[in-house]
Amino acid sequence: MPTTAPDSDAAADVSDASEHITHSEQATQPEYATSFARWMNRAVWPRLTDSRWISTATGVIATLGLLFFVVRTLGASWPGQFKIFFPDSFSFINAARLTPFSPAFYAAERPIAFPTLLFLLGRSTVVTIVVQTFLYGLAYLFAVRVACRILCQAEARLLAGLLIVLIGLEPRFALWNTHILSESLGMTLAVVSVSMWWRFSADPTVARLRWAGVATIAWLTARDSNVPPWALVGVPALLLASLLWKSAETDLRKALRHWGVITLVVCLGVGLTQSANGRNRYATLNNVGLRVLPEKELTNWFVDQGMPMSDALVERTGFSSFDNNWKMLNSPDLESFRSWARSSGQRQMLESYVRFAPHWVSTLYRDLPILLSSDQSSYDAFHVAKRLPAAMPWQIGGPTSRAGLLMWSLLACAGLALTARRRGLQSIVLALLLASTFVDLYMAYVGDSVEVQRHMVGPLSRMALIMAICVCLGVDTLLDDARRRAVEARRDKVAGE
């Protein structure tokens, strides 16, 4: 048997050929060119076929790219310009001051993930911004690595890597790394969670399910707005799979059931604590002023459900709770209205999202052009957009218009359809993840009428990533099928001869 790999033999043949250059050929080219050619054949060409060398080189390039991204994102604002000025930023700092060793920490006005990160980093603004920027870039590189492990064809891997990196470089997403807000950590954990579920779907094991479940719990505890899409899609999917997936091993089905129950408990914990501490009353007050009072049908329904109506409340039509020196929060004439918002008003607002879903969907459709096309420049206090590549043309970095959303949705569905026959579990898991992004988009819109563009950042980045994965998986399946047919055709031709 040969002791040398075929690639090494090819490289040796090329090297021998270069050493046997005739004197006439050497005379026609400079000596340094001949030496360079010999060095390329002996040193470089064999390495290009060495998988370990390729892996090391890729790791070095990825590390340098990540460091460059961090430097460009932070830019000239480092280190003293990162000031916190959002009211929400101070609420995260205050929650972190409670420390995870206090029961009050778990009932604070913020889910625990981002306050925990702040606590671990000593509540330092600069350190937190550096760390969350690094984690954000690392999450997208992890997604690229997962794509390269799962996809079979080199062209599909290249396309997936390009699309994932471009989504991560979108200034409208990356700028949130410079703020003490949960948007950055939420997007980071969403990327990790999606990548873990894709990895599990490609090769389902109990260990991979465990990692996907842990990543999902971390994502759920980053923002309470992440709870509805998982509670409505993820939890039922896990529980149904544990019952209906007959071909799976018993341990795996049992693990699916366990993680369905565990994530359901986490959803309930996040939802109940955020409701009990009273923070959700602000969203209820905002929605009444900006969306309910201007609509007679909605107003009448809420009055029938017990919302106290008064002339003082009518005056707040078209205003949020923070307008006019926070009059909705301070006026004595609105005390009974605030009491309603602190108690049954939040539940009735949730009911309205289901009862009046056609109305909310139509208003969302009306506002989509503004929400999708927003570059979030009003939040770019540290000029990140000037230091990162501009948004890619043709909406490559994710949909920015109604037509773009439709195009990406159709392409993603086509990719899933192409994948369904050969990679059924991957197509099912990705279809469920994709469906959850539309629930996420809807809930982010109806959940609070103030700063809607900001609330859309997480759902849109997650949607763009999942759609890109679906498209690349479809391309990979097409290429794989085409090459299989080509091999079979050649085999049949040889057999016929």
C-alpha positions as CSV (number, residue, x, y, z in Angstrom):
1,M,0.0,0.0,0.0
2,P,1.2,3.5,-0.7
3,T,2.6,5.4,2.3
4,T,1.9,8.9,0.8
5,A,-1.5,10.5,0.4
6,P,-2.6,11.1,-3.2
7,D,-2.5,14.9,-2.7
8,S,1.1,14.6,-1.6
9,D,2.0,12.6,-4.7
10,A,0.4,15.2,-6.9
11,A,2.4,17.9,-5.1
12,A,5.6,15.9,-5.5
13,D,4.9,15.4,-9.2
14,V,4.5,19.1,-9.6
15,S,7.6,19.8,-7.6
16,D,9.6,17.3,-9.7
17,A,8.3,18.9,-12.8
18,S,9.5,22.3,-11.7
19,E,12.9,21.0,-10.8
20,H,13.3,19.6,-14.3
21,I,12.9,22.9,-16.0
22,T,15.2,22.9,-19.1
23,H,18.1,25.2,-19.4
24,S,16.4,27.0,-22.3
25,E,13.4,27.7,-20.1
26,Q,15.6,28.9,-17.3
27,A,17.3,31.3,-19.7
28,T,14.0,32.9,-20.6
29,Q,13.0,33.8,-17.1
30,P,14.9,35.5,-14.2
31,E,16.4,33.3,-11.6
32,Y,14.3,34.7,-8.8
33,A,11.1,33.8,-10.7
34,T,12.3,30.2,-11.0
35,S,13.1,30.1,-7.3
36,F,9.7,31.5,-6.4
37,A,8.0,28.9,-8.5
38,R,9.9,26.1,-6.8
39,W,9.0,27.5,-3.4
40,M,5.4,27.8,-4.3
41,N,5.3,24.1,-5.5
42,R,7.2,22.8,-2.5
43,A,5.8,25.0,0.4
44,V,2.4,26.4,-0.6
45,W,0.7,23.9,-2.9
46,P,1.0,20.9,-0.5
47,R,-0.5,23.1,2.3
48,L,-3.5,24.1,0.2
49,T,-4.5,20.4,0.3
50,D,-3.8,20.0,4.1
51,S,-7.1,20.2,6.0
52,R,-5.3,21.0,9.3
53,W,-3.4,23.9,7.8
54,I,-6.6,25.2,6.2
55,S,-8.4,25.0,9.5
56,T,-5.6,26.9,11.3
57,A,-5.5,29.6,8.6
58,T,-9.2,30.0,8.7
59,G,-9.1,30.4,12.5
60,V,-6.4,33.1,12.2
61,I,-8.3,35.0,9.5
62,A,-11.6,34.8,11.6
63,T,-9.8,36.0,14.7
64,L,-8.2,38.9,12.9
65,G,-11.6,39.8,11.3
66,L,-13.3,39.7,14.7
67,L,-10.7,42.0,16.2
68,F,-11.0,44.4,13.3
69,F,-14.8,44.4,13.7
70,V,-14.5,45.2,17.3
71,V,-12.1,48.1,16.7
72,R,-14.2,49.5,13.8
73,T,-17.4,49.3,15.9
74,L,-15.9,51.0,18.9
75,G,-13.8,53.4,16.7
76,A,-12.9,56.8,17.9
77,S,-15.4,56.7,20.7
78,W,-13.1,54.5,22.8
79,P,-12.9,54.7,25.7
80,G,-14.4,57.8,27.3
81,Q,-17.3,58.6,25.0
82,F,-19.5,55.7,25.8
83,K,-22.1,57.5,28.0
84,I,-25.4,56.0,29.0
85,F,-28.4,58.3,28.4
86,F,-31.4,55.9,27.8
87,P,-33.7,55.5,30.8
88,D,-33.7,51.8,30.1
89,S,-29.9,51.7,30.5
90,F,-30.1,53.0,34.0
91,S,-32.8,50.4,34.8
92,F,-30.4,47.6,33.8
93,I,-27.6,49.1,35.9
94,N,-30.0,49.3,38.9
95,A,-31.0,45.7,38.4
96,A,-27.4,44.7,38.3
97,R,-26.8,46.5,41.6
98,L,-29.2,44.1,43.3
99,T,-26.8,41.2,42.5
100,P,-27.9,37.7,41.7
101,F,-27.6,36.9,45.4
102,S,-30.7,38.9,46.2
103,P,-34.2,37.6,45.5
104,A,-35.1,41.1,44.4
105,F,-32.7,40.6,41.4
106,Y,-35.0,38.0,39.9
107,A,-38.1,40.2,40.2
108,A,-36.6,43.4,39.0
109,E,-38.0,45.4,36.1
110,R,-35.7,43.6,33.7
111,P,-35.1,39.9,32.8
112,I,-32.0,38.6,34.3
113,A,-29.6,37.9,31.4
114,F,-28.2,41.4,30.7
115,P,-28.1,42.5,34.4
116,T,-26.1,39.3,35.1
117,L,-23.6,40.3,32.4
118,L,-23.4,43.7,33.9
119,F,-22.8,42.3,37.4
120,L,-20.1,39.9,36.2
121,L,-18.3,42.8,34.5
122,G,-18.5,45.1,37.5
123,R,-21.2,47.3,36.0
124,S,-18.5,49.0,33.9
125,T,-20.0,50.7,30.8
126,V,-16.8,50.5,28.8
127,V,-16.0,46.8,29.6
128,T,-19.5,45.7,29.0
129,I,-19.6,47.4,25.6
130,V,-16.3,45.8,24.6
131,V,-17.4,42.4,25.8
132,Q,-20.8,42.5,24.2
133,T,-19.3,43.6,20.9
134,F,-16.8,40.8,21.0
135,L,-19.6,38.3,21.8
136,Y,-21.8,39.6,19.0
137,G,-19.1,39.1,16.4
138,L,-18.1,35.7,17.9
139,A,-21.8,34.5,17.6
140,Y,-21.9,35.3,13.9
141,L,-18.6,33.5,13.3
142,F,-20.0,30.5,15.2
143,A,-23.0,30.5,12.9
144,V,-20.6,30.5,9.9
145,R,-18.7,27.5,11.4
146,V,-22.0,25.6,11.9
147,A,-23.0,26.3,8.3
148,C,-19.7,25.0,7.0
149,R,-20.0,21.9,9.1
150,I,-23.6,21.1,7.9
151,L,-23.6,22.2,4.3
152,C,-22.1,19.7,1.8
153,Q,-21.2,21.9,-1.2
154,A,-18.4,24.4,-1.2
155,E,-20.5,27.0,-3.1
156,A,-23.3,26.8,-0.5
157,R,-20.8,27.2,2.3
158,L,-19.3,30.2,0.7
159,L,-22.8,31.7,0.2
160,A,-23.8,31.0,3.7
161,G,-20.6,32.5,5.2
162,L,-21.0,35.6,3.1
163,L,-24.7,36.2,3.9
164,I,-24.2,35.5,7.7
165,V,-21.3,37.9,7.9
166,L,-23.1,40.6,6.0
167,I,-26.1,40.3,8.3
168,G,-23.8,40.7,11.3
169,L,-22.1,43.8,9.7
170,E,-25.4,45.6,9.1
171,P,-25.0,48.9,10.9
172,R,-28.6,48.9,12.0
173,F,-27.9,45.7,14.0
174,A,-24.2,46.3,15.0
175,L,-24.7,49.8,16.4
176,W,-26.6,48.4,19.5
177,N,-23.3,47.0,20.8
178,T,-22.3,50.5,21.8
179,H,-25.3,50.9,24.2
180,I,-26.1,49.5,27.6
181,L,-29.3,47.9,26.4
182,S,-30.4,44.3,26.0
183,E,-30.7,44.5,22.2
184,S,-27.1,43.5,21.6
185,L,-27.1,40.5,24.0
186,G,-30.6,39.5,22.7
187,M,-29.3,39.4,19.1
188,T,-26.2,37.6,20.1
189,L,-28.0,34.9,22.0
190,A,-30.6,34.6,19.2
191,V,-27.8,33.8,16.7
192,V,-26.3,31.1,19.1
193,S,-29.8,29.6,19.7
194,V,-30.7,29.4,16.0
195,S,-27.3,27.9,15.2
196,M,-27.7,25.3,18.0
197,W,-31.1,24.2,16.8
198,W,-29.9,23.9,13.2
199,R,-26.9,21.8,14.5
200,F,-29.3,19.6,16.4
201,S,-31.6,19.2,13.4
202,A,-28.7,18.0,11.2
203,D,-27.6,15.4,13.7
204,P,-30.1,15.0,16.6
205,T,-28.6,13.8,19.8
206,V,-29.4,14.4,23.5
207,A,-26.2,16.4,23.9
208,R,-27.0,18.7,21.0
209,L,-30.5,19.2,22.3
210,R,-29.1,20.1,25.7
211,W,-26.9,22.8,24.2
212,A,-29.8,24.1,22.1
213,G,-32.0,24.3,25.2
214,V,-29.5,26.1,27.2
215,A,-28.9,28.7,24.4
216,T,-32.7,29.1,24.1
217,I,-33.1,29.7,27.9
218,A,-30.3,32.4,27.7
219,W,-32.1,34.0,24.8
220,L,-35.5,33.9,26.6
221,T,-34.0,35.6,29.7
222,A,-32.4,38.4,27.6
223,R,-35.7,40.1,26.7
224,D,-39.2,39.4,27.8
225,S,-40.4,40.1,24.2
226,N,-38.6,36.8,23.3
227,V,-41.1,34.8,25.3
228,P,-44.2,34.9,23.1
229,P,-42.7,33.4,19.9
230,W,-41.1,30.5,21.8
231,A,-44.2,29.9,24.0
232,L,-46.4,29.8,21.0
233,V,-44.1,27.8,18.6
234,G,-41.1,26.3,20.3
235,V,-42.8,24.8,23.4
236,P,-45.6,23.1,21.5
237,A,-43.2,21.8,18.9
238,L,-41.0,20.1,21.5
239,L,-43.9,18.6,23.3
240,L,-45.5,17.3,20.1
241,A,-42.2,16.0,18.8
242,S,-41.8,14.0,22.0
243,L,-45.1,12.3,21.3
244,L,-45.2,12.0,17.5
245,W,-41.6,11.4,16.6
246,K,-41.8,7.6,16.7
247,S,-38.5,6.9,14.9
248,A,-36.5,8.8,17.5
249,E,-34.8,6.9,20.4
250,T,-36.6,6.9,23.7
251,D,-33.9,9.0,25.5
252,L,-34.2,11.7,22.8
253,R,-38.0,11.8,23.0
254,K,-37.8,12.0,26.8
255,A,-35.3,14.9,26.5
256,L,-37.5,16.7,24.1
257,R,-40.4,16.5,26.6
258,H,-38.1,17.7,29.4
259,W,-36.8,20.7,27.5
260,G,-40.3,21.6,26.4
261,V,-41.4,21.7,30.0
262,I,-38.2,23.5,31.2
263,T,-38.5,26.2,28.5
264,L,-42.2,26.6,29.3
265,V,-41.4,27.2,33.0
266,V,-38.8,29.8,31.9
267,C,-41.3,31.5,29.7
268,L,-43.8,31.6,32.6
269,G,-41.2,32.9,35.0
270,V,-40.1,35.7,32.7
271,G,-43.6,36.7,31.8
272,L,-45.0,36.6,35.4
273,T,-42.2,38.5,37.0
274,Q,-42.3,41.2,34.4
275,S,-46.0,41.5,34.8
276,A,-45.9,41.4,38.6
277,N,-43.3,44.1,38.9
278,G,-45.5,46.6,37.0
279,R,-43.1,47.4,34.1
280,N,-45.7,46.2,31.5
281,R,-48.1,48.9,32.6
282,Y,-46.1,51.4,30.6
283,A,-46.8,49.5,27.4
284,T,-50.5,49.3,28.3
285,L,-50.6,53.1,28.9
286,N,-48.8,53.8,25.7
287,N,-51.0,51.6,23.6
288,V,-54.2,53.1,25.0
289,G,-53.1,56.6,24.2
290,L,-51.6,56.0,20.8
291,R,-53.6,53.1,19.4
292,V,-56.8,52.4,21.3
293,L,-58.3,55.9,21.9
294,P,-58.0,56.9,18.2
295,E,-60.1,53.9,17.2
296,K,-63.7,54.0,18.3
297,E,-64.3,50.2,18.1
298,L,-61.2,49.5,20.2
299,T,-62.1,52.1,22.7
300,N,-65.7,50.8,23.2
301,W,-64.4,47.2,23.6
302,F,-61.9,48.3,26.3
303,V,-64.6,50.3,28.1
304,D,-66.8,47.3,28.1
305,Q,-64.0,45.3,29.6
306,G,-63.7,47.8,32.5
307,M,-61.3,50.5,31.3
308,P,-62.4,53.7,33.2
309,M,-63.3,56.4,30.7
310,S,-63.0,60.2,31.6
311,D,-62.5,63.5,29.9
312,A,-58.9,63.5,31.2
313,L,-58.3,60.2,29.4
314,V,-59.9,61.5,26.2
315,E,-57.4,64.4,26.3
316,R,-54.6,61.8,26.1
317,T,-55.7,60.6,22.7
318,G,-52.6,60.4,20.5
319,F,-50.1,60.7,23.4
320,S,-47.9,58.2,25.1
321,S,-47.4,57.9,28.8
322,F,-44.1,59.9,28.5
323,D,-45.6,62.9,26.6
324,N,-46.5,66.3,28.2
325,N,-44.2,65.9,31.2
326,W,-45.5,62.3,31.9
327,K,-49.0,63.6,32.5
328,M,-50.5,60.2,32.0
329,L,-48.3,58.9,34.8
330,N,-48.8,61.8,37.2
331,S,-52.2,63.4,36.7
332,P,-54.5,62.8,39.7
333,D,-57.5,62.6,37.3
334,L,-56.1,59.4,35.8
335,E,-55.4,57.5,39.0
336,S,-58.3,55.0,38.4
337,F,-57.0,54.5,34.8
338,R,-53.5,53.8,36.1
339,S,-54.9,51.4,38.6
340,W,-56.7,49.5,35.8
341,A,-53.5,49.4,33.8
342,R,-51.6,47.9,36.7
343,S,-54.1,45.1,37.1
344,S,-56.6,43.8,34.6
345,G,-55.6,46.2,31.9
346,Q,-52.5,44.3,30.9
347,R,-54.5,41.0,30.5
348,Q,-57.1,42.8,28.4
349,M,-54.4,44.3,26.2
350,L,-53.1,40.8,25.6
351,E,-56.5,39.6,24.7
352,S,-56.9,42.4,22.2
353,Y,-53.9,41.2,20.3
354,V,-55.8,38.0,19.6
355,R,-59.4,39.4,19.3
356,F,-58.4,42.3,17.0
357,A,-55.6,40.5,15.2
358,P,-56.8,41.5,11.8
359,H,-56.8,45.1,12.8
360,W,-53.3,44.9,14.3
361,V,-52.0,43.0,11.3
362,S,-53.4,45.7,8.9
363,T,-51.7,48.5,10.9
364,L,-48.5,46.5,11.0
365,Y,-48.7,46.1,7.2
366,R,-49.3,49.8,6.9
367,D,-46.2,50.7,9.0
368,L,-43.9,48.0,7.5
369,P,-42.2,50.3,5.0
370,I,-41.0,52.6,7.8
371,L,-40.1,49.8,10.2
372,L,-38.2,47.7,7.7
373,S,-36.3,50.6,6.0
374,S,-35.2,52.2,9.3
375,D,-31.4,52.4,9.6
376,Q,-31.8,53.1,13.3
377,S,-29.7,56.3,12.8
378,S,-31.5,58.1,15.6
379,Y,-29.9,55.6,18.0
380,D,-26.5,55.7,16.4
381,A,-25.1,58.1,19.0
382,F,-21.5,56.9,18.4
383,H,-21.5,56.9,14.6
384,V,-21.1,53.2,14.0
385,A,-22.6,53.4,10.6
386,K,-19.7,55.6,9.4
387,R,-17.2,53.0,10.3
388,L,-18.9,49.8,9.1
389,P,-19.8,48.9,5.5
390,A,-23.0,50.4,4.3
391,A,-26.1,48.3,4.0
392,M,-25.7,45.9,1.1
393,P,-27.7,46.5,-2.1
394,W,-30.6,44.3,-3.2
395,Q,-31.4,43.8,0.5
396,I,-28.8,41.1,0.9
397,G,-28.5,41.8,4.6
398,G,-32.1,41.2,5.2
399,P,-35.5,42.6,4.1
400,T,-35.8,46.4,4.2
401,S,-39.1,46.7,2.3
402,R,-42.4,44.9,1.8
403,A,-41.2,43.6,-1.5
404,G,-37.9,42.5,0.1
405,L,-39.8,40.7,2.9
406,L,-41.9,38.9,0.4
407,M,-38.9,38.0,-1.8
408,W,-36.9,36.6,1.2
409,S,-40.0,34.8,2.5
410,L,-40.5,33.1,-0.9
411,L,-36.9,32.2,-1.3
412,A,-36.8,30.8,2.3
413,C,-39.9,28.7,1.7
414,A,-38.5,27.4,-1.6
415,G,-35.3,26.4,0.2
416,L,-37.3,24.5,2.8
417,A,-39.4,22.8,0.1
418,L,-36.2,21.7,-1.7
419,T,-34.8,20.4,1.5
420,A,-37.8,18.6,2.8
421,R,-37.4,15.4,0.8
422,R,-33.7,14.8,1.6
423,R,-33.3,16.6,5.0
424,G,-36.7,16.4,6.5
425,L,-35.8,17.2,10.1
426,Q,-33.7,20.3,9.1
427,S,-36.6,21.6,7.0
428,I,-39.1,21.1,9.9
429,V,-36.9,22.8,12.5
430,L,-36.0,25.7,10.3
431,A,-39.7,26.1,9.2
432,L,-40.7,26.3,12.9
433,L,-37.9,28.8,13.7
434,L,-39.0,30.9,10.6
435,A,-42.6,30.8,11.8
436,S,-41.6,32.0,15.2
437,T,-39.9,35.1,13.7
438,F,-43.2,36.3,12.2
439,V,-44.9,35.8,15.7
440,D,-41.9,37.8,17.1
441,L,-42.4,40.5,14.5
442,Y,-46.1,40.8,15.3
443,M,-45.6,40.8,19.1
444,A,-42.8,43.4,18.9
445,Y,-45.1,45.7,17.0
446,V,-48.3,45.3,19.1
447,G,-46.4,45.0,22.4
448,D,-45.6,48.7,22.8
449,S,-46.4,51.6,20.6
450,V,-43.3,53.6,21.7
451,E,-39.9,53.0,20.1
452,V,-41.3,50.4,17.8
453,Q,-38.4,50.6,15.4
454,R,-36.0,49.7,18.3
455,H,-38.2,46.8,19.4
456,M,-38.1,45.5,15.8
457,V,-34.3,45.1,15.8
458,G,-34.1,41.7,17.4
459,P,-36.9,40.1,15.4
460,L,-35.6,41.4,12.1
461,S,-32.0,40.3,12.7
462,R,-33.2,36.8,13.7
463,M,-35.5,36.6,10.7
464,A,-32.8,37.6,8.3
465,L,-30.4,34.9,9.7
466,I,-33.0,32.2,9.5
467,M,-34.1,33.1,6.0
468,A,-30.4,33.2,4.9
469,I,-29.9,29.7,6.3
470,C,-33.0,28.4,4.6
471,V,-31.9,29.8,1.2
472,C,-28.4,28.3,1.6
473,L,-29.8,25.0,2.6
474,G,-31.9,25.0,-0.6
475,V,-28.9,25.9,-2.7
476,D,-26.9,23.1,-1.1
477,T,-29.6,20.6,-1.8
478,L,-29.9,21.7,-5.5
479,L,-26.1,21.4,-6.0
480,D,-25.9,18.1,-4.2
481,D,-28.7,16.6,-6.3
482,A,-27.2,18.0,-9.5
483,R,-23.9,16.4,-8.8
484,R,-25.4,13.1,-7.8
485,R,-27.3,13.0,-11.1
486,A,-24.1,13.8,-13.0
487,V,-22.2,11.0,-11.2
488,E,-25.0,8.6,-11.9
489,A,-25.1,9.6,-15.6
490,R,-21.4,9.0,-16.0
491,R,-21.8,5.7,-14.2
492,D,-24.6,4.6,-16.6
493,K,-22.6,5.8,-19.6
494,V,-19.6,3.7,-18.5
495,A,-21.8,0.7,-17.9
496,G,-23.4,1.1,-21.3
497,E,-20.0,1.1,-23.0
